[in-house]
C-alpha cells in the first residue's frame, strides 16, 4: 500500500535565549493511504507541535518527513505553501470561513489560489457541497449557517483539491453532541471513499470512530494501537 506519511527521528526544539527546549524527541511514524488515524496526547505532550509539522505549518529541527513521496523536511516557506495547498486538506475547530463569502466561494478558495476560473471554482465547489449534504446552502454566508453546516463547508473546502491527507484539528470541539456525531459520520463516509484521514482530538469517544490511535507523551510516541471495534458510522 502507498505511504502517505513517513516520519524518521523527527525532533523539534524551541529556544529561550540560549536554553534549548526540546518538544519532539525522535518521532518515528508511518501512515498508509486510506488509514483513519487519531492523534492524541495531554497538554504539553508535543501533539500540537507534531500536528503543525504534519500539516507543513512548521519544519522539524531534525529528522526526515516524507509526505506522499516528497521530502518536505527542509523546504522553504513558498514550497511548503504549495504543498499545503495541493497535498493537505485542513479542517479546524473554528471553521475559519471568510464571513463575506458564500459557502461555495469559501469552498472554492483553494482553487482561486491555484488559478482556476470562476466557472470552474463554482462548478467544483457546488459538486463538493453536494457531497457533504449542503447543495441547498451554496449561496448562504457563514452567519446564515449552523455550526454543523459551517463545519461541513470547511470539510468541503478541505477536500476540493483532492488532497493526499485530510488533517482535522479538534473538528468537533465547537459542536454539540448530536452535531458531533453527524460530523464524525461524515468523516467516516469520507474515509470509506478512499481518503487518508488524520484526526487530532482529546476526546476518547471521537477517537473511537477512527481505526488507529497514536498517543504522544513527553515528545515521543507512547502507544500506537489499532482500534478493534471502531464506532460504526451510519453513513460508512
C-alpha positions in Angstrom: 0.0 0.0 0.0 1.2 3.5 -0.8 2.8 5.5 2.0 1.3 9.0 2.7 3.4 9.9 5.8 6.8 8.7 6.9 8.5 10.4 9.8 12.0 9.3 10.8 13.5 10.6 14.0 11.6 13.9 13.9 12.8 16.3 16.5 11.7 19.9 17.3 13.2 22.3 19.8 12.5 25.9 20.7 14.9 28.2 22.3 14.5 30.6 25.3 17.6 32.7 24.9 20.4 30.1 24.7 18.4 27.4 26.5 17.1 24.6 24.3 13.6 23.4 25.0 13.1 20.1 23.2 9.4 19.4 22.4 9.6 16.4 20.0 12.3 13.9 20.9 12.5 11.5 18.0 9.1 10.6 16.4 9.0 7.7 14.0 5.7 7.2 12.2 4.3 5.5 9.1 0.8 6.2 7.8 -0.5 4.4 4.7 -3.0 5.6 2.2 -6.7 5.3 3.3 -5.8 4.9 7.0 -8.1 6.6 9.6 -6.0 7.8 12.5 -6.5 9.7 15.7 -3.6 11.6 17.3 -4.0 12.1 21.0 -1.9 13.5 23.9 -2.2 15.6 27.0 -1.4 19.3 27.1 2.4 19.8 26.7 2.9 16.4 25.1 4.1 17.8 21.8 0.8 16.9 20.0 0.2 20.3 18.6 3.8 20.7 17.5 3.6 17.4 15.7 0.4 18.4 14.0 2.0 21.6 12.8 4.8 19.7 11.3 2.5 17.1 9.7 0.5 20.0 8.2 3.7 21.7 6.9 2.9 24.7 9.0 6.3 24.3 10.7 9.5 22.4 9.9 11.3 20.0 12.2 14.7 20.8 13.8 15.9 17.4 12.8 14.8 14.1 11.2 13.0 13.5 7.9 9.4 14.0 6.9 8.3 12.5 3.6 4.7 13.4 2.5 3.3 11.5 -0.4 6.8 10.8 -1.7 8.1 14.3 -1.2 10.8 15.1 1.4 9.3 18.3 3.0 11.7 18.4 5.9 13.8 21.3 4.8 11.5 23.1 2.3 11.4 26.9 2.2 8.1 28.7 3.1 7.0 29.1 -0.5 7.5 25.4 -1.3 5.7 24.5 2.0 2.8 26.7 1.0 2.5 24.9 -2.3 2.5 21.5 -0.5 -0.2 22.7 1.9 -2.5 23.8 -1.0 -2.0 20.7 -3.1 -1.4 17.8 -0.7 -3.2 18.6 2.6 -6.8 19.5 3.4 -7.2 21.3 6.7 -10.3 21.2 9.0 -10.1 23.3 12.1 -12.2 23.7 15.3 -13.0 27.3 14.5 -14.1 26.5 10.9 -12.1 29.5 9.6 -14.6 30.6 7.0 -14.4 34.1 5.5 -17.6 35.9 6.6 -18.2 37.9 3.5 -18.0 34.9 1.1 -20.8 32.5 0.4 -20.5 28.8 1.1 -19.4 27.9 -2.5 -16.9 30.8 -2.5 -15.4 29.6 0.7 -15.1 26.1 -0.7 -13.6 27.3 -3.9 -10.8 29.4 -2.2 -8.0 26.8 -2.7 -9.0 26.7 -6.4 -8.7 30.5 -6.6 -5.2 30.3 -5.2 -4.4 27.7 -7.9 -5.6 30.0 -10.7 -8.9 28.3 -11.6 -11.6 30.3 -13.4 -14.7 31.4 -11.5 -16.8 29.0 -13.6 -14.6 26.0 -12.6 -14.5 27.1 -9.0 -18.3 27.4 -8.7 -18.9 24.1 -10.5 -16.4 22.1 -8.4 -17.4 23.8 -5.2 -21.1 23.1 -5.8 -20.3 19.5 -6.5 -18.3 19.2 -3.3 -21.1 20.9 -1.3 -23.5 18.3 -2.7 -21.2 15.5 -1.4 -21.3 16.9 2.2 -25.1 17.4 2.0 -25.2 21.2 1.6 -26.1 21.8 -2.0 -29.0 24.0 -0.9 -26.8 26.3 1.1 -24.3 27.2 -1.6 -25.3 30.9 -1.6 -25.5 31.3 2.2 -22.9 33.1 4.1 -21.3 31.7 7.4 -23.6 33.8 9.6 -26.6 32.1 8.0 -25.3 28.6 8.7 -25.4 26.5 11.9 -22.2 25.2 13.5 -22.6 21.8 11.8 -23.3 23.3 8.4 -20.2 25.6 8.8 -18.0 22.6 9.6 -19.4 20.8 6.5 -18.5 23.8 4.4 -15.0 23.7 5.9 -14.7 19.9 5.2 -15.8 20.5 1.6 -13.1 23.2 1.2 -10.5 20.8 2.6 -11.4 18.2 0.0 -11.7 20.4 -3.0 -8.2 19.8 -4.3 -8.3 16.0 -3.7 -5.5 16.1 -1.1 -3.3 13.2 -0.1 -4.1 13.9 3.6 -7.1 15.3 5.4 -5.9 16.8 8.6 -8.6 17.7 11.2 -7.7 19.5 14.4 -10.4 19.1 17.1 -13.1 19.2 14.4 -16.0 18.7 16.8 -14.7 21.0 19.6 -17.2 23.7 18.9 -20.2 21.4 18.2 -22.9 19.9 20.4 -23.1 16.1 20.9 -25.7 15.4 18.2 -23.9 17.6 15.6 -20.5 16.0 16.6 -21.9 12.6 15.7 -23.1 13.8 12.3 -19.7 15.3 11.6 -18.0 12.1 12.6 -20.3 10.1 10.4 -19.3 12.4 7.5 -15.6 11.7 8.2 -16.4 8.0 8.2 -18.0 8.4 4.8 -15.0 10.4 3.5 -12.6 7.7 4.8 -14.8 5.0 3.1 -14.3 6.7 -0.2 -10.5 6.2 0.0 -9.3 9.3 1.7 -6.5 9.3 4.3 -7.8 11.0 7.5 -5.7 12.1 10.5 -7.8 13.5 13.3 -6.3 15.4 16.3 -8.6 15.1 19.3 -8.5 14.9 23.1 -11.9 13.2 23.3 -11.9 9.4 23.6 -15.4 9.0 22.1 -14.3 10.9 19.0 -11.1 8.9 18.7 -13.1 5.7 18.8 -14.5 6.4 15.4 -11.1 6.0 13.9 -9.2 2.8 13.2 -5.9 3.6 14.8 -4.9 5.8 17.8 -1.5 7.2 18.3 -0.8 8.7 21.7 2.0 11.3 22.2 3.6 12.0 25.6 6.7 13.9 26.5 7.6 14.3 22.9 7.6 10.7 21.9 5.1 8.1 20.7 3.8 6.5 23.9 1.4 4.0 22.2 0.2 3.2 18.7 -2.7 0.8 18.6 -5.4 -0.4 16.2 -9.0 0.0 17.3 -10.6 -3.4 17.1 -14.2 -2.2 17.2 -14.4 1.4 16.0 -17.7 3.3 16.4 -19.7 2.5 13.4 -20.8 5.3 11.1 -24.4 5.1 9.9 -23.1 6.6 6.6 -20.0 4.4 6.2 
